[in-house]
Amino acid sequence: MVMPIVRPSRIPGFLKPYVLKMHITDKHVSAQVIHTPTTEVAVSASSQEKLLRPSIGSTRDVAAAAKIGKLLGERLLLRGIPAVSVFLKKEQKYHGKVKAVIDSMRDAGVKLL
């Protein structure tokens, strides 16, 4: 008699449900974390927010991008999201403003997958 094959339980479809997407222009930096199964924006931060404009000063430089990343990381931890995967477009390289956002999120305590 042949024993049936015992298969392990199925792996969930989304191992990385939260994805960081950034939009960086010459004047502004905005980043948002999207919950991929429901396609809802979980948390977002932008240099165009009225509350941030006095504290940022210039919205063009790397320091502003770092502040956006730090704010996004704090908002993620308040929502109870400890880890995020990073999605970079083809033209985005891990350099400059993109690096500042990602590194300041990591410094805020968010794990990047």
The first five atom37 places (N, CA, C, CB, O) and aatype in JSON, in Angstrom:
{
  "aatype": [12, 19, 12, 14, 9, 19, 1, 14, 15, 1, 9, 14, 7, 13, 10, 11, 14, 18, 19, 10, 11, 12, 8, 9, 16, 3, 11, 8, 19, 15, 0, 5, 19, 9, 8, 16, 14, 16, 16, 6, 19, 0, 19, 15, 0, 15, 15, 5, 6, 11, 10, 10, 1, 14, 15, 9, 7, 15, 16, 1, 3, 19, 0, 0, 0, 0, 11, 9, 7, 11, 10, 10, 7, 6, 1, 10, 10, 10, 1, 7, 9, 14, 0, 19, 15, 19, 13, 10, 11, 11, 6, 5, 11, 18, 8, 7, 11, 19, 11, 0, 19, 9, 3, 15, 12, 1, 3, 0, 7, 19, 11, 10, 10],
  "atom_mask": [
    [1, 1, 1, 1, 1],
    [1, 1, 1, 1, 1],
    [1, 1, 1, 1, 1],
    [1, 1, 1, 1, 1],
    [1, 1, 1, 1, 1],
    [1, 1, 1, 1, 1],
    [1, 1, 1, 1, 1],
    [1, 1, 1, 1, 1],
    [1, 1, 1, 1, 1],
    [1, 1, 1, 1, 1],
    [1, 1, 1, 1, 1],
    [1, 1, 1, 1, 1],
    [1, 1, 1, 0, 1],
    [1, 1, 1, 1, 1],
    [1, 1, 1, 1, 1],
    [1, 1, 1, 1, 1],
    [1, 1, 1, 1, 1],
    [1, 1, 1, 1, 1],
    [1, 1, 1, 1, 1],
    [1, 1, 1, 1, 1],
    [1, 1, 1, 1, 1],
    [1, 1, 1, 1, 1],
    [1, 1, 1, 1, 1],
    [1, 1, 1, 1, 1],
    [1, 1, 1, 1, 1],
    [1, 1, 1, 1, 1],
    [1, 1, 1, 1, 1],
    [1, 1, 1, 1, 1],
    [1, 1, 1, 1, 1],
    [1, 1, 1, 1, 1],
    [1, 1, 1, 1, 1],
    [1, 1, 1, 1, 1],
    [1, 1, 1, 1, 1],
    [1, 1, 1, 1, 1],
    [1, 1, 1, 1, 1],
    [1, 1, 1, 1, 1],
    [1, 1, 1, 1, 1],
    [1, 1, 1, 1, 1],
    [1, 1, 1, 1, 1],
    [1, 1, 1, 1, 1],
    [1, 1, 1, 1, 1],
    [1, 1, 1, 1, 1],
    [1, 1, 1, 1, 1],
    [1, 1, 1, 1, 1],
    [1, 1, 1, 1, 1],
    [1, 1, 1, 1, 1],
    [1, 1, 1, 1, 1],
    [1, 1, 1, 1, 1],
    [1, 1, 1, 1, 1],
    [1, 1, 1, 1, 1],
    [1, 1, 1, 1, 1],
    [1, 1, 1, 1, 1],
    [1, 1, 1, 1, 1],
    [1, 1, 1, 1, 1],
    [1, 1, 1, 1, 1],
    [1, 1, 1, 1, 1],
    [1, 1, 1, 0, 1],
    [1, 1, 1, 1, 1],
    [1, 1, 1, 1, 1],
    [1, 1, 1, 1, 1],
    [1, 1, 1, 1, 1],
    [1, 1, 1, 1, 1],
    [1, 1, 1, 1, 1],
    [1, 1, 1, 1, 1],
    [1, 1, 1, 1, 1],
    [1, 1, 1, 1, 1],
    [1, 1, 1, 1, 1],
    [1, 1, 1, 1, 1],
    [1, 1, 1, 0, 1],
    [1, 1, 1, 1, 1],
    [1, 1, 1, 1, 1],
    [1, 1, 1, 1, 1],
    [1, 1, 1, 0, 1],
    [1, 1, 1, 1, 1],
    [1, 1, 1, 1, 1],
    [1, 1, 1, 1, 1],
    [1, 1, 1, 1, 1],
    [1, 1, 1, 1, 1],
    [1, 1, 1, 1, 1],
    [1, 1, 1, 0, 1],
    [1, 1, 1, 1, 1],
    [1, 1, 1, 1, 1],
    [1, 1, 1, 1, 1],
    [1, 1, 1, 1, 1],
    [1, 1, 1, 1, 1],
    [1, 1, 1, 1, 1],
    [1, 1, 1, 1, 1],
    [1, 1, 1, 1, 1],
    [1, 1, 1, 1, 1],
    [1, 1, 1, 1, 1],
    [1, 1, 1, 1, 1],
    [1, 1, 1, 1, 1],
    [1, 1, 1, 1, 1],
    [1, 1, 1, 1, 1],
    [1, 1, 1, 1, 1],
    [1, 1, 1, 0, 1],
    [1, 1, 1, 1, 1],
    [1, 1, 1, 1, 1],
    [1, 1, 1, 1, 1],
    [1, 1, 1, 1, 1],
    [1, 1, 1, 1, 1],
    [1, 1, 1, 1, 1],
    [1, 1, 1, 1, 1],
    [1, 1, 1, 1, 1],
    [1, 1, 1, 1, 1],
    [1, 1, 1, 1, 1],
    [1, 1, 1, 1, 1],
    [1, 1, 1, 1, 1],
    [1, 1, 1, 0, 1],
    [1, 1, 1, 1, 1],
    [1, 1, 1, 1, 1],
    [1, 1, 1, 1, 1],
    [1, 1, 1, 1, 1]
  ],
  "atom_positions": [
    [[0.83, -1.18, 0.0], [0.0, 0.0, 0.0], [0.88, 1.25, 0.0], [-0.95, -0.01, 1.2], [1.86, 1.32, 0.75]],
    [[0.54, 2.22, -0.83], [1.31, 3.45, -0.97], [0.69, 4.52, -0.07], [1.35, 3.93, -2.45], [-0.51, 4.77, -0.11]],
    [[1.54, 5.12, 0.73], [1.06, 6.17, 1.64], [0.86, 7.47, 0.86], [2.05, 6.39, 2.82], [1.65, 7.77, -0.04]],
    [[-0.17, 8.24, 1.17], [-0.36, 9.52, 0.46], [0.72, 10.54, 0.88], [-1.77, 10.09, 0.75], [1.25, 10.49, 1.99]],
    [[1.01, 11.43, -0.03], [2.04, 12.44, 0.22], [1.46, 13.5, 1.15], [2.53, 13.09, -1.11], [0.38, 14.04, 0.92]],
    [[2.2, 13.78, 2.2], [1.79, 14.83, 3.13], [2.46, 16.12, 2.71], [2.16, 14.46, 4.62], [3.69, 16.22, 2.71]],
    [[1.65, 17.11, 2.33], [2.2, 18.38, 1.87], [2.14, 19.41, 2.99], [1.44, 18.88, 0.63], [1.2, 19.41, 3.79]],
    [[3.12, 20.28, 3.04], [3.07, 21.34, 4.06], [1.95, 22.32, 3.75], [4.43, 22.09, 4.14], [1.46, 22.38, 2.62]],
    [[1.56, 23.07, 4.75], [0.5, 24.05, 4.55], [0.94, 25.1, 3.53], [0.11, 24.72, 5.89], [2.13, 25.38, 3.39]],
    [[-0.01, 25.66, 2.84], [0.28, 26.59, 1.75], [0.85, 27.9, 2.28], [-0.98, 26.85, 0.93], [0.41, 28.42, 3.31]],
    [[1.82, 28.42, 1.56], [2.44, 29.69, 1.93], [1.49, 30.81, 1.53], [3.84, 29.87, 1.24], [0.93, 30.77, 0.44]],
    [[1.3, 31.81, 2.38], [0.41, 32.91, 2.01], [0.87, 33.6, 0.74], [0.32, 33.93, 3.15], [2.07, 33.65, 0.45]],
    [[-0.06, 34.13, 0.0], [0.24, 34.75, -1.28], [1.13, 35.97, -1.17], [0.0, 0.0, 0.0], [1.93, 36.23, -2.07]],
    [[1.0, 36.73, -0.1], [1.78, 37.95, 0.04], [2.67, 37.86, 1.26], [0.85, 39.19, 0.13], [2.22, 38.05, 2.39]],
    [[3.93, 37.56, 1.02], [4.88, 37.5, 2.13], [5.33, 38.9, 2.53], [6.09, 36.64, 1.76], [5.75, 39.12, 3.66]],
    [[5.24, 39.84, 1.59], [5.64, 41.22, 1.85], [4.45, 42.12, 1.54], [6.9, 41.62, 0.99], [4.39, 42.71, 0.46]],
    [[3.51, 42.23, 2.45], [2.28, 42.96, 2.11], [2.43, 44.47, 2.04], [1.23, 42.63, 3.1], [1.63, 45.12, 1.38]],
    [[3.42, 45.04, 2.7], [3.57, 46.5, 2.68], [4.75, 46.9, 1.81], [3.75, 47.05, 4.12], [5.87, 46.41, 2.0]],
    [[4.51, 47.78, 0.85], [5.53, 48.17, -0.12], [5.7, 49.69, -0.07], [5.14, 47.71, -1.56], [4.73, 50.44, -0.08]],
    [[6.96, 50.14, 0.0], [7.29, 51.56, -0.02], [7.48, 52.01, -1.46], [8.57, 51.85, 0.82], [8.25, 51.41, -2.21]],
    [[6.77, 53.06, -1.84], [6.93, 53.66, -3.17], [7.21, 55.14, -2.98], [5.67, 53.43, -4.07], [6.59, 55.8, -2.14]],
    [[8.14, 55.66, -3.76], [8.55, 57.05, -3.63], [8.35, 57.78, -4.95], [10.01, 57.16, -3.18], [8.5, 57.21, -6.04]],
    [[8.01, 59.04, -4.83], [7.92, 59.93, -5.99], [8.78, 61.14, -5.68], [6.42, 60.33, -6.32], [8.47, 61.92, -4.77]],
    [[9.86, 61.3, -6.45], [10.82, 62.37, -6.17], [10.92, 63.24, -7.42], [12.21, 61.79, -5.77], [11.23, 62.76, -8.51]],
    [[10.67, 64.53, -7.23], [10.83, 65.49, -8.32], [11.93, 66.47, -7.93], [9.49, 66.24, -8.62], [12.57, 66.32, -6.89]],
    [[12.13, 67.47, -8.77], [13.15, 68.47, -8.46], [12.75, 69.33, -7.27], [13.4, 69.35, -9.67], [13.61, 69.81, -6.53]],
    [[11.45, 69.52, -7.06], [10.98, 70.4, -6.0], [10.49, 69.69, -4.74], [9.89, 71.27, -6.52], [10.6, 70.24, -3.65]],
    [[9.95, 68.47, -4.88], [9.3, 67.83, -3.73], [9.66, 66.35, -3.64], [7.79, 67.99, -3.83], [10.09, 65.72, -4.61]],
    [[9.47, 65.82, -2.43], [9.67, 64.4, -2.15], [8.4, 63.89, -1.49], [10.93, 64.16, -1.23], [7.92, 64.48, -0.53]],
    [[7.86, 62.79, -2.0], [6.72, 62.16, -1.34], [6.93, 60.66, -1.34], [5.38, 62.53, -2.04], [7.48, 60.09, -2.29]],
    [[6.5, 60.02, -0.27], [6.65, 58.58, -0.12], [5.38, 58.03, 0.49], [7.89, 58.21, 0.74], [4.75, 58.68, 1.33]],
    [[5.01, 56.83, 0.08], [3.83, 56.2, 0.65], [4.06, 54.7, 0.77], [2.58, 56.49, -0.2], [4.8, 54.1, -0.01]],
    [[3.42, 54.11, 1.77], [3.48, 52.68, 1.98], [2.11, 52.12, 1.63], [3.9, 52.32, 3.45], [1.09, 52.54, 2.17]],
    [[2.1, 51.16, 0.7], [0.85, 50.62, 0.18], [0.68, 49.18, 0.67], [0.83, 50.68, -1.37], [1.63, 48.39, 0.64]],
    [[-0.53, 48.85, 1.13], [-0.87, 47.49, 1.5], [-1.29, 46.78, 0.22], [-2.01, 47.45, 2.6], [-2.37, 47.04, -0.3]],
    [[-0.45, 45.88, -0.3], [-0.65, 45.33, -1.63], [-1.9, 44.46, -1.79], [0.52, 44.53, -2.0], [-2.51, 44.52, -2.86]],
    [[-2.34, 43.66, -0.81], [-3.56, 42.88, -1.06], [-4.8, 43.74, -1.26], [-3.79, 41.93, 0.09], [-5.69, 43.39, -2.04]],
    [[-4.87, 44.86, -0.56], [-6.06, 45.71, -0.69], [-5.81, 46.96, -1.51], [-6.55, 46.1, 0.67], [-6.75, 47.7, -1.79]],
    [[-4.58, 47.22, -1.9], [-4.14, 48.41, -2.65], [-4.56, 49.7, -1.97], [-4.69, 48.37, -4.06], [-4.91, 50.67, -2.65]],
    [[-4.53, 49.73, -0.66], [-4.82, 50.94, 0.1], [-3.52, 51.55, 0.59], [-5.78, 50.65, 1.29], [-2.56, 50.84, 0.88]],
    [[-3.49, 52.87, 0.67], [-2.33, 53.56, 1.2], [-2.38, 53.47, 2.72], [-2.27, 55.05, 0.71], [-3.3, 54.01, 3.35]],
    [[-1.41, 52.81, 3.31], [-1.38, 52.65, 4.77], [-0.86, 53.92, 5.43], [-0.5, 51.44, 5.16], [-1.47, 54.42, 6.37]],
    [[0.26, 54.45, 4.94], [0.9, 55.63, 5.53], [1.54, 56.42, 4.39], [1.96, 55.23, 6.62], [2.05, 55.84, 3.43]],
    [[1.51, 57.73, 4.51], [2.2, 58.56, 3.51], [2.81, 59.77, 4.19], [1.23, 58.99, 2.39], [2.38, 60.19, 5.27]],
    [[3.81, 60.34, 3.53], [4.45, 61.58, 3.99], [4.94, 62.32, 2.76], [5.63, 61.28, 5.0], [5.39, 61.71, 1.79]],
    [[4.85, 63.64, 2.81], [5.25, 64.43, 1.66], [5.83, 65.76, 2.13], [4.06, 64.66, 0.71], [5.5, 66.24, 3.22]],
    [[6.69, 66.33, 1.31], [7.24, 67.64, 1.63], [6.24, 68.75, 1.34], [8.53, 67.88, 0.85], [6.52, 69.92, 1.63]],
    [[5.1, 68.42, 0.78], [4.07, 69.41, 0.49], [3.06, 69.57, 1.63], [3.35, 69.04, -0.77], [2.15, 70.39, 1.53]],
    [[3.19, 68.8, 2.69], [2.27, 68.91, 3.83], [2.45, 70.25, 4.51], [2.49, 67.75, 4.83], [3.57, 70.7, 4.73]],
    [[1.33, 70.88, 4.85], [1.4, 72.22, 5.44], [2.06, 72.21, 6.81], [0.0, 72.8, 5.56], [2.72, 73.19, 7.18]],
    [[1.9, 71.13, 7.57], [2.5, 71.07, 8.9], [4.02, 70.96, 8.85], [1.94, 69.91, 9.68], [4.71, 71.37, 9.79]],
    [[4.56, 70.41, 7.76], [6.0, 70.2, 7.66], [6.75, 71.37, 7.06], [6.27, 68.98, 6.86], [7.95, 71.52, 7.31]],
    [[6.1, 72.2, 6.3], [6.8, 73.26, 5.57], [7.63, 74.18, 6.46], [5.81, 74.07, 4.81], [8.75, 74.51, 6.07]],
    [[7.14, 74.63, 7.63], [8.01, 75.5, 8.45], [9.26, 74.78, 8.97], [7.22, 76.04, 9.63], [10.32, 75.41, 9.09]],
    [[9.15, 73.5, 9.28], [10.3, 72.81, 9.87], [11.29, 72.32, 8.81], [9.81, 71.63, 10.7], [12.47, 72.13, 9.12]],
    [[10.84, 72.1, 7.59], [11.74, 71.59, 6.55], [12.62, 72.68, 5.97], [10.95, 70.93, 5.44], [13.82, 72.47, 5.78]],
    [[12.05, 73.84, 5.7], [12.82, 74.89, 5.03], [12.79, 74.65, 3.54], [0.0, 0.0, 0.0], [11.78, 74.93, 2.9]],
    [[13.86, 74.14, 2.98], [13.9, 73.83, 1.56], [13.36, 72.43, 1.33], [15.34, 73.96, 1.01], [13.71, 71.49, 2.04]],
    [[12.5, 72.28, 0.33], [11.92, 70.97, 0.03], [12.71, 70.24, -1.04], [10.48, 71.11, -0.41], [12.31, 69.15, -1.45]],
    [[13.81, 70.8, -1.5], [14.56, 70.24, -2.62], [15.74, 69.36, -2.22], [15.05, 71.34, -3.48], [16.16, 68.5, -3.0]],
    [[16.28, 69.55, -1.04], [17.56, 68.94, -0.72], [17.43, 67.56, -0.07], [18.34, 69.85, 0.19], [16.32, 67.08, 0.19]],
    [[18.57, 66.95, 0.18], [18.62, 65.61, 0.75], [18.16, 65.63, 2.21], [20.04, 65.04, 0.65], [17.6, 64.64, 2.69]],
    [[18.39, 66.73, 2.91], [17.96, 66.83, 4.31], [16.44, 66.76, 4.42], [18.47, 68.13, 4.95], [15.91, 66.16, 5.35]],
    [[15.73, 67.37, 3.46], [14.27, 67.29, 3.46], [13.82, 65.86, 3.2], [13.68, 68.23, 2.4], [12.85, 65.4, 3.8]],
    [[14.5, 65.15, 2.31], [14.17, 63.75, 2.04], [14.4, 62.9, 3.29], [15.01, 63.21, 0.87], [13.62, 61.98, 3.56]],
    [[15.45, 63.2, 4.05], [15.71, 62.45, 5.28], [14.62, 62.71, 6.31], [17.08, 62.83, 5.86], [14.22, 61.78, 7.02]],
    [[14.13, 63.94, 6.4], [13.05, 64.23, 7.34], [11.76, 63.53, 6.93], [12.81, 65.75, 7.42], [11.0, 63.08, 7.79]],
    [[11.5, 63.42, 5.64], [10.32, 62.71, 5.16], [10.42, 61.23, 5.52], [10.16, 62.88, 3.63], [9.44, 60.63, 5.95]],
    [[11.6, 60.64, 5.35], [11.79, 59.24, 5.72], [11.64, 59.0, 7.21], [0.0, 0.0, 0.0], [11.06, 57.99, 7.62]],
    [[12.14, 59.92, 8.02], [12.01, 59.77, 9.47], [10.54, 59.88, 9.88], [12.84, 60.84, 10.2], [10.07, 59.1, 10.71]],
    [[9.83, 60.84, 9.31], [8.41, 61.0, 9.61], [7.61, 59.77, 9.17], [7.86, 62.26, 8.95], [6.72, 59.32, 9.89]],
    [[7.92, 59.24, 8.0], [7.24, 58.06, 7.5], [7.51, 56.86, 8.41], [7.69, 57.74, 6.06], [6.6, 56.08, 8.69]],
    [[8.74, 56.71, 8.86], [9.07, 55.62, 9.77], [8.33, 55.72, 11.1], [0.0, 0.0, 0.0], [7.86, 54.71, 11.63]],
    [[8.22, 56.93, 11.65], [7.48, 57.12, 12.89], [6.01, 56.81, 12.71], [7.66, 58.54, 13.41], [5.39, 56.19, 13.57]],
    [[5.44, 57.23, 11.59], [4.03, 56.95, 11.32], [3.78, 55.46, 11.13], [3.55, 57.72, 10.08], [2.74, 54.94, 11.53]],
    [[4.74, 54.77, 10.51], [4.6, 53.32, 10.35], [4.59, 52.61, 11.69], [5.72, 52.76, 9.48], [3.77, 51.72, 11.92]],
    [[5.48, 53.0, 12.58], [5.55, 52.36, 13.89], [4.3, 52.67, 14.71], [6.8, 52.81, 14.63], [3.86, 51.83, 15.5]],
    [[3.73, 53.86, 14.56], [2.48, 54.18, 15.25], [1.33, 53.32, 14.75], [2.14, 55.66, 15.08], [0.43, 52.97, 15.52]],
    [[1.34, 52.98, 13.48], [0.28, 52.14, 12.91], [0.52, 50.65, 13.18], [0.18, 52.36, 11.41], [-0.34, 49.83, 12.9]],
    [[1.68, 50.31, 13.73], [1.99, 48.91, 14.04], [2.53, 48.13, 12.86], [0.0, 0.0, 0.0], [2.33, 46.92, 12.78]],
    [[3.2, 48.8, 11.94], [3.79, 48.15, 10.77], [5.3, 48.13, 10.98], [3.39, 48.88, 9.42], [5.95, 49.16, 10.81]],
    [[5.89, 46.98, 11.35], [7.31, 46.95, 11.68], [8.24, 46.77, 10.5], [7.56, 45.87, 12.65], [9.42, 47.11, 10.59]],
    [[7.74, 46.24, 9.36], [8.62, 45.93, 8.23], [7.96, 46.33, 6.92], [8.98, 44.44, 8.21], [6.74, 46.24, 6.76]],
    [[8.79, 46.77, 5.98], [8.32, 47.25, 4.68], [9.29, 46.77, 3.61], [8.18, 48.81, 4.66], [10.5, 46.75, 3.84]],
    [[8.77, 46.39, 2.46], [9.65, 46.1, 1.34], [9.73, 47.33, 0.45], [9.16, 44.85, 0.54], [8.77, 48.11, 0.37]],
    [[10.85, 47.51, -0.21], [11.11, 48.72, -0.99], [10.94, 48.4, -2.47], [12.53, 49.27, -0.71], [11.47, 47.42, -2.97]],
    [[10.19, 49.25, -3.16], [10.01, 49.13, -4.6], [10.62, 50.36, -5.24], [8.5, 48.98, -4.98], [10.15, 51.48, -5.04]],
    [[11.68, 50.14, -6.03], [12.32, 51.24, -6.75], [12.01, 51.11, -8.23], [13.85, 51.26, -6.5], [12.07, 50.02, -8.8]],
    [[11.69, 52.24, -8.85], [11.46, 52.24, -10.29], [12.79, 52.02, -11.0], [10.81, 53.57, -10.75], [13.85, 52.07, -10.39]],
    [[12.71, 51.77, -12.29], [13.92, 51.47, -13.06], [14.91, 52.62, -13.02], [13.55, 51.14, -14.5], [16.12, 52.4, -12.96]],
    [[14.4, 53.85, -13.07], [15.31, 55.0, -13.11], [15.79, 55.43, -11.72], [14.62, 56.17, -13.78], [16.7, 56.25, -11.62]],
    [[15.2, 54.89, -10.65], [15.61, 55.26, -9.3], [16.79, 54.39, -8.87], [14.44, 55.12, -8.3], [16.74, 53.16, -8.95]],
    [[17.84, 55.05, -8.42], [19.01, 54.35, -7.91], [19.14, 54.65, -6.42], [20.3, 54.77, -8.69], [18.66, 55.68, -5.94]],
    [[19.77, 53.74, -5.7], [19.98, 53.92, -4.26], [21.08, 54.95, -4.05], [20.34, 52.57, -3.57], [22.23, 54.62, -3.75]],
    [[20.69, 56.22, -4.22], [21.65, 57.3, -4.16], [20.89, 58.6, -3.93], [22.5, 57.38, -5.47], [19.76, 58.75, -4.4]],
    [[21.5, 59.54, -3.22], [20.91, 60.86, -3.05], [19.66, 60.86, -2.18], [0.0, 0.0, 0.0], [19.67, 60.36, -1.06]],
    [[18.57, 61.42, -2.72], [17.32, 61.55, -1.97], [16.69, 60.2, -1.66], [16.34, 62.41, -2.74], [16.11, 60.02, -0.59]],
    [[16.79, 59.25, -2.59], [16.24, 57.92, -2.37], [16.96, 57.25, -1.2], [16.36, 57.05, -3.64], [16.33, 56.64, -0.34]],
    [[18.26, 57.36, -1.18], [19.06, 56.78, -0.09], [18.73, 57.45, 1.24], [20.56, 56.9, -0.39], [18.68, 56.79, 2.27]],
    [[18.51, 58.78, 1.21], [18.2, 59.5, 2.44], [16.87, 59.05, 3.02], [18.17, 61.0, 2.19], [16.76, 58.87, 4.23]],
    [[15.86, 58.86, 2.18], [14.55, 58.4, 2.66], [14.66, 57.01, 3.27], [13.52, 58.41, 1.52], [14.17, 56.77, 4.37]],
    [[15.31, 56.1, 2.56], [15.4, 54.71, 3.02], [16.24, 54.6, 4.28], [16.0, 53.83, 1.93], [15.84, 53.89, 5.21]],
    [[17.38, 55.28, 4.34], [18.23, 55.2, 5.53], [17.58, 55.82, 6.76], [19.56, 55.89, 5.26], [17.72, 55.29, 7.86]],
    [[16.86, 56.92, 6.59], [16.22, 57.53, 7.75], [15.03, 56.7, 8.23], [15.76, 58.95, 7.42], [14.71, 56.71, 9.42]],
    [[14.37, 55.97, 7.33], [13.34, 55.03, 7.77], [13.95, 53.9, 8.59], [12.57, 54.44, 6.57], [13.4, 53.49, 9.61]],
    [[15.1, 53.42, 8.13], [15.79, 52.35, 8.86], [16.25, 52.84, 10.23], [17.0, 51.85, 8.04], [16.18, 52.11, 11.22]],
    [[16.73, 54.1, 10.3], [17.15, 54.67, 11.58], [15.98, 54.88, 12.53], [17.88, 55.99, 11.35], [16.15, 54.84, 13.75]],
    [[14.77, 55.09, 11.98], [13.59, 55.28, 12.82], [13.13, 53.97, 13.45], [12.47, 55.88, 12.01], [12.33, 53.99, 14.38]],
    [[13.62, 52.83, 12.94], [13.29, 51.54, 13.55], [12.48, 50.62, 12.67], [0.0, 0.0, 0.0], [12.03, 49.57, 13.14]],
    [[12.26, 50.97, 11.42], [11.5, 50.13, 10.5], [12.47, 49.18, 9.8], [10.72, 50.99, 9.46], [13.53, 49.6, 9.33]],
    [[12.11, 47.9, 9.74], [12.95, 46.92, 9.03], [12.59, 46.95, 7.57], [12.77, 45.5, 9.62], [11.41, 47.01, 7.22]],
    [[13.59, 46.9, 6.72], [13.37, 46.9, 5.27], [13.67, 45.51, 4.73], [14.25, 47.98, 4.57], [14.74, 44.95, 4.98]],
    [[12.74, 44.98, 3.98], [12.88, 43.64, 3.42], [13.41, 43.69, 2.01], [11.56, 42.92, 3.44], [13.59, 42.65, 1.38]]
  ]
}
